Amino acid sequence: MTDDEFKYLMGLPKHINDESIQLPEDRNLGKTLTVLSDKTKHVFSIDSDRRSTIEISKKKIQERYMNAPEQMVRLEIDCKPHVNPDGTKLSRNHIHIYTEEYGMSLAFELEGFDSDLFNNMDNFSSVFKDFCKFCNINLDGIPLQEVL
């Protein structure tokens, strides 16, 4: 996928193809949600995970492009720190965004990433809503199970 294709896919207005969303509770896997483009036949999915045997605060959410399974964006909260391919060291809270340069994602620190997003990382439903907003996924009219 090229960077231009990624930007195009991210910019597409999308919606979740489910009547309601049940977010995973602590230490449970969530189901995969199907995400459809409002204007094209492109199909995406969102996977969320709060499973951890060591740290119950660990959270992951990712959007994948299903027409050619590519991970587009992955948000990690309280996950293992690591180093990007370019040598950048990351903390436990970061977001992976696809880049053509590496044929995979680069991670960016959440602190300072976007002042309107990811400000309440202790509330999984808030994190999920912000993730959908970043990925241009409309949640209007879909009941969301609140998770404390």
Buried (B, 14 or more C-beta within 10 A) or exposed (E): BEEEBBEEBBEBEBBBEEEEBBBBEBEEEBEEBBBBBEEEEBBBBBBBBBBBEEEEBBBBBBBBBBEEEBBBBBBBBBBEEEEBEEEEEBBBBBBBBBBEEEEEBBBBBBEEBEEEBBEEBEBBBBBBBBBBBBBBBBBEEBEBBEBE
